[in-house]
Amino acid sequence: MQLFSNHKYKKLYPAIFIIGLIAFSIPLLAYAYNGSFMRIQGDDYCYLAVQSQHGFWGTQWYSYQSVSDLYNGNRFSLNFAVALLGQFGSSLPSIAPALALIVWFSAWFLALDQASKFWGRNFKWFELSLIIAIIIFFTLYIVSDITQILYWYVGMATYTLPLILNGLLLGLLFLSSRKTASLWLIPLIFVSFLSGGFSETTGFVQVAYLAVFCLGVFYFDRRVQNPFVKKLYLPSMLALLASLLALLALALAPSTAPRLATSSHPSFLGIVINSLYYGLTFIVGTFLSTPLPIFVLLFLAFLLAIIMRSKLARMLTISPRSFIILLLIVISVWYLLCVISMSPSVYAQNAYPGERALLPARFISVISLFSVGWLIGYAVPLPAKLTNHHVLYSFGTLVLLGMLFVYPLRTIPKITSNISFYSKWSAAWDTRDQLIREAKADGQKDIEVMNIDHPIKDIGELSPDPSYWYNVCAAQYYNVDSITADLPGWDR
């Protein structure tokens, strides 16, 4: 059924992917537009206050080694990222969501492009772009509270940024297998160490999948004796070692022990049992809470696999035995990584992870579900020759795919439903920021401002109590003695 190898239909093939790319990019632009209304809030004040007091390099050491009542600074990569991007000043939170989406797309484009080239398959740019846009869209859409992982800067940096950097890590890993491998090993080690130091959750997941990757390299090297596979030994082992060192640096930070001492911890067996249970609970809950998005994701991957097979002059397929083996591998790795992502919260809090800490498991689930749909699309038998009946079948497939492309467009009203509130809040924040700066310029050290609502769930705003920790951090950020948010006006 080589529909797209026919000259008459060759131009139709890229058009399908470009239309899909546009359809999935529009809701991502809507997310970025929402993010343009974000401002400094919550923990942002505390991180940026330390930077304003100690400078860029001083912040790194001070945050890591000090034990502060205002925030925990053991996550050295988070300190680095906040200080680095903090150079943008108060405009940082408004550009961070759009910047994160652009870099997320670019990093994973590099990863898939280099991985496909390593295995001898050159995907077109529009093929890779659509796949990545689909994965990012569904990852964001199935989370129960996107505000903490995309719109709140510190939350985004803690959990979303390491996922982004892992795309760069994988891209560098495959680049390191080339003849110029030594040129890429240093940035590979740096990115592996950096991405492993944002949080314990993402760090453990990174170590786990790199360990699985190393085992896969060992297995394929022994099984197929491919000289190209051998070239992955050194970069994958170095990436794993750097990731383990990052976890060690998190554990040895002076603020880690006091923070962990505030709660009780289960035994090793308890950690394993609870993590296994929570991993299964998460996967089952994902199916039950988001059945329609999951169905659309699976069906999209299935149809894209069929269409990408249909353009080939030689029909590719996988045997039933290979399909079952690969399917079991995908499901097993999916469950394993979800279990691993639960373990830090189980140990530190003896509880199911909070929503933002579930982001790595969400991302892993979307990739796994897409892989399952893709495998099914490559396993179903397709006719070897094109007939009139098969032409109708092919166009029926295109119609179904077009209908699925409508799905992301239908989500835009939901994505943009809070824009009016975000707009009101950002205008109030800008006015308050200007008043604080003007009052400071006039010599005032104890400043009263309007009490406004908060746009991010569970992330507080400045309080009528000047001793509230966010108020203290904000006062340090603005370099004044105190800030009291007790004036009326928000509800008018």
Buried (B, 14 or more C-beta within 10 A) or exposed (E): BBBBBEEEBEEBBBEBBEBBBBBBBBBBEBBBBBBBBBBBBBBBBBBBBBBBEBEEEEBBEBBBEBBEEBBBBBBBBBBBBBBEBBEEEBEBBBBBBBBBBEBBBBBBBBBBBBBBBBEEEEBEEBBBBBBBBBBBBBBBBBBEBBBBBBBBBBBBBBBBBBBBBBBBBBBBBBBBBBEEBEEBBEBBBEBBBBBBBBBBBBBBBBBBBBBBBBEBBBEBBEEEEEEBBEBBBBBBBBBBBBBBBBBEBBEEBEBBEEEBEEEEBBEEEEBBEBBBBBBBBBBEEBEEEBEEBBBBBBBBBBBBBBBBBBBEEEBEEEEEEEBEEBBEBBBEBBBBBBBBBBBBBBBBBBEBBBBBBBBBBBBBBBBBBBBBBBBBBBBEEBBEEBEEEBBEBBEEBBEBBBEBBEBBEEBBEEBBEBBEEBEBBBEBBEBBBEBBBEBBEEEEEEBBBBBBEBBBEBBBBBBEEBEBBBBBBBBBBBEBEBBBBEBEEBEE
